Structure formats: structure tokens, C-alpha cells
Amino acid sequence: MIVRQGAGRRPGYPAAAAVFAVGMAGTTLPTPLYGLYRQELGFSELIVTVVFAVYALGVIAVLLLAGNYSDRVGRRPVLFAALAFSALSAVCFLSEGGLPLLFAGRLLSGFSAGLFSGAATAAVLELAPQERKSRAGFAAAAANMGGLGCGPLLAGILAQYAPWPLSLPFLAHLALLVPACVLVLLLPETVDHPQRWPRLAPQGLVVPAEARSVFAPSAFAAFAGFSLLGLFTAVAPAFEAQTLGVANLAVSGAVVSSVFLGSTAGQSLTGKLGARRALPCGCFVLVAGLAMVAGSLVAELLPLLVAGALCGGLGQGLAFRAALTSVAAAAPAEHRGGTISTFFVVAYTGISLPVVGVGALTVALGLRGAGLTFTACVAVLAACTGAHLLRRPLPEQNGG
């Protein structure tokens, strides 16, 4: 199989990035709404983290079962499937059928994100001409993080200032999915000779030999960075409401969005630094952000929490784009989608398992104690990864 770039006047990589962003925004829409669901359904903070983990498990399951599927069937069919799962997830939330449909909605959202993570990233990179590969790498990473950040911001504003707080955010997302489907229909296919719906062939966690030396440190950095994202998207709104007294859902959504804003800013700087320097630098900036988050838990200061979100997001963004670009560049074309998917398996393990641990620890230690334990563990991982990368930098050809 040969992967080719799209040509002619059909939409290019910016359109693919826009579809990616719309899809990922749907996955974080429920974040500022968890408090409303808790009031309506009466579940604990641990259940919130389990609901969140169900989403991550959906992502991981799809990446393991169909992570390389777009390499075989083509990028466009997989993008259509991802949009369909996103729409079904919104329908589950709109039905307001209690906790079972809440779990179902998050699981379907995870399926959508899992399909997007590999196929959309590969499509954005492959649709770009050679001279714009670096810009396309930023577009793919920024669409991912920027889309994730837009979700809680949109949902928080609509839930606070518009009617139907548990319905309107999902109706708005369904409306955005319509032009996204049109864009996918117009996108050129980047996979030559795609197969016609071949049977699923689960790849497991396989990384081509050419990419292994780059993959390991990149994956550890992604795990640490995504752990911070998981903390903010699953637990931060509860901390703001219960400890800081922040009742405004728009403010809560904006605080969560700030970590993704920082991530996007970090990604914009990665191209200037190069992956060789950006990856260890991002790890150490992430440690500084985690220290600020820990400080906000002790001092109960919202501005310090926002500063930690921005700083931690900046570090996560630096490391994430450097890691993603390096892994994609190191993987051979015929295995690129699968390798990227494996990379996201590690990242989404970071966004789920530690967060469930935080939820469990809140039973014994409370939100503050659980948060401090979490930040300490992730800071140690990020610092060790950064130190390793200083001793053994990425190969020069992968720093771009």
C-alpha cells in the first residue's frame, strides 16, 4: 500500500484538521456538566472518574482493535465512522436516560475519539505538501488539543447562559457535525488502493522497529501530559465547585479549557525549538505546572489553578507535538496510522488510569489529598522522562 497526497482543488489538510477539531470537541462537552448530572442522578466523585474512564477505555479499545484500519480501508471511511459515533454519543446524552445512557454516551464518544486519533492525524499529515509538513504537524496536534478545549468552553457557556443546560450543548454539536460530514465527503483519499471494508485484524501494541527508539520516550512524555489533561477534565470542575466555591459553569468550563489553550500554545512553539529540544523542555515545564496545581490545592487559589493549567498545558503541548511528529516521522508510511494509534493508546491510558486512582483516593483522602498525591506521581514521571531525554536526545532527523 502506498500513501499519496491529495491534489487538485479539493480541500486540503486545514479542512481535515477542522473535522478533527469538531470531532474532539464533542468528547469533552460533558466536562462542566458533571456537577449537574451528580445533582440529578446522585452519584459520587468516584463515579464521575469511572464515567470518564469509560470514555478512555472506549478510545483504547478502538485503537487496539482498529488502530490500523484506516491504513487498509482509507482515511475517509474511518472519519465517517468516527463522526457517526460522535452523533450517537450526543443522542445518548440528549435522551437523559440516567447513568446507563451516560456510560453509553461516553463509551461511544471514546469510540469516536479512538478512530479520529489515528485516521485524522494521518490524513492531516498526508494531505499537506512536503514544504508544509511541519505546519501540518502543528495543525493535527492543535486540532486535537484545540478541539478538546473548545468542548468544555462551549458547554459551560451554553449551560450557564442558555436554556436546556443538559441538552443544548449536544444539539449544538450535532449541528456542527453536519458541515464536518460535508468536508469529509469532499476530502481526497490519501490511501492508494484502499480495500473494500476488510475484516478487522487487531494489531495489538505493535511498533515498527524503525520507530522504537523514538517511540518509548515519546510515549512516556505523552502519558504524563495526558494524565494532567485527565485531571482537569474529570476532577477539576468538582474541586472548583466544592473547594473554591465556583458555581458558574462558564467559568468552570473556561478553567478546563485553559489547559488545552496552554497545550495549543506549546505546540506552536515546538516547531521553533525542534522535537529534539522541545520534548525534554516540555517535560520540565509540565513539572512546573504540576507544582502550581499542587500549590492551588493547598492555598485554595483559583488564579494559581489557572496558572498551573496554562503552564502545565504549555509543557504538555511542547512534549505532545514533538512526540507525535517524531513518532509519525519515524514510522513507515504503510504502518503510520497503526503506529500513531499505538502512541495514542499509551496517551489515553495516561488520561484514564491515574484519574480513576484520584477518584478512589478521594474516598480516603478527599479531593485535596488525592490531587496532591496525583500531582506528585505525575511530576516524578515527567521529570524522569525529561532527564532521560537530556542524556539520550532524539535522533537529529526526527526533530522538526
Buried (B, 14 or more C-beta within 10 A) or exposed (E): EEBEBBEEEEBBBBBBBBBBBBBBBBBBBBBBBBBBBBEEEEBEBBBBBBBBBBBBBBBBBBBBBBBBBBBBBBBBBBBBBBBBBBBBBBBBBBBEEEEEBBBBBBBBBBBBBBBBBBBBBBBBBBBBEEEBBBBBBBBBBBBBBBBBBBBBBBBBBBBBEEEEBBBBBBEBBBEBBEEBBEBBEEBBBBBEEBEEEEEEEEBEEEBBEEBEBBBBBBBBBBBBBBBBBBBBBBBBBBBBBBBBEBEBBBBBBBBBBBBBBBBBBBBBBBBEBBBBBBBBBBBBBBBBBBBBBBBBBEEEBBEBBBBBBBBBBBBBBBBBBBBBBBBBBBBEBBBBBBBBBBBBBBBBBBBBBBBBBBBBBBEEBBBBBBBBBBBEBBBEBBBEBBEBBBEEBBBEEBBB
